[in-house]
Amino acid sequence: MNRLDAVVVGAGPTGLACGIELQRRGLKAVLVEKGCVVNSLYHYPTNMVFFTTPELMEIGDIPMTSLGEKPTRTEALKYYSRVADLYKLDIRLYQRVEGIAGEEGAFVTHCRDRFGNTHHYHSTRIILATGYYDRPNLLNVPGEELDKVLHYYREPHPYFNQDVAVIGAKNSAAIAALELHWAGARVTLICREPALSDHVKYWIKPNLENRIAGGRIKAYFRSQVREIRPEAILVDSPEGPLRLQNDFVFAMTGYHPDVEFLAAHGIPLDPDTRRPRTDPETLESRRKGIYLAGVLVAGMHTNEIFIENGRFHGARIAAAIAAKTP
């Protein structure tokens, strides 16, 4: 049995950066990903434009180019796939990690692929770079389990001539509301806040505010959904209880990392922030031999770490692992 120097869980931009930095130091690693390469980015809205510039998304010293000032989702998918191919990273796609056993120097990562087959990877160390996009923040209201309720927005066309509620006040909600409106949906925006977030992209916010002011998109601020029914939603608003005709609900209420997985694997969390306890220099967790990369480091404060800064975690972790490796 050949033991790997590391197993990297997650093949997003941060996971890829970790794999590259390990390879540069002559360390043998396998990346395990539950979906496709950069799976989270693949599930972003089809027409998404990133808020950052191409050079701030680069990994592995490979230049990223885009037709516009800011890269699109499609350009990012092509870029990260090309980087993974150029470095010939060993990525095992469509394998979900079911558990990690053992200790530093003798870990076993247990995975299951989409056909039900099990895979077991033996390594001296583990890097968790799983992100947070697949863990939506739930509304926790009756009816949320209905098929009409969606926590991810991809594209607007299927919702033409439909009554659609968008819940949230940040970028994802603003973009979904606008695109759905442009595609011919009857859009209602519902959010607990008194107004749209100041962090909504500067070219999106006034566009949406103008549609709301003109009555093209109905908005209920300081409001929240109390119940979701097959044909309607019940809303508590400053105007009193409302019953709104509804075909689909987009709950764009954010996402969170799988802190339960961390806690179950012996990685203690701060009780208030749910932030994992890590070494500030090496990002090694309190469970020796397991390192955290990317947004996982921030716990529930997911707005602290993005591709722009998470991509540098790989070099710090790889250097720490190389220093421990004979």
Secondary structure, DSSP 8 states (H G I E B T S, - for coil): ---EEEEEE--SHHHHHHHHHHHHTT--EEEE-SSSTTHHHHTS-TT-B-SS-GGGG--TT-----SSSS-BHHHHHHHHHHHHHHTT--EE-SEEEEEEEEETTEEEEEEEETTS-EEEEEEEEEEE---STTSB-----TTTTSTTEES----SGGGTT-EEEEE-SSHHHHHHHHHHHHTT-EEEEE-SSSS--TTS-TTTHHHHHHHHHTTSSEEE-S-EEEEE-SSEEEEEETTEEEEEE-SEEEE---B---HHHHHHTT--B-TTT--B-B-TTT-BBSSTTEEE-GGGGGTT-TTS--HHHHTTHHHHHHHHHHHH--
